């Protein structure tokens, strides 16, 4: 990924909501890791589905796409791909810079 893929511009009206949104996505990664360890594909699919919707509505298109891919991997019960996508989500959360306009 290049630097531009880690820069997200969000509507200024959402500025107060974004820190909690991102904190909850960090918590999601913990839940995803636990679900992966438990082979709970249903939980991974649910979190991926929720991520797809919420991230998209807040303006995090890349994160929404990861959510969709995570949901699909879980539906296929593909732990290797689930793990790779969780790692990508963790990286994205660490590297993303949020700008407001």
Secondary structure, DSSP 8 states (H G I E B T S, - for coil): --GGGGEEEE-GGGHHHHHHHHHHHHHHHHHHHHHHHTT-HHHHHHHHHHHHHHHHHHT-HHHHHHHHHHHHHHHTT-HHHHHHHHHHHHHHHHH-EEEE-
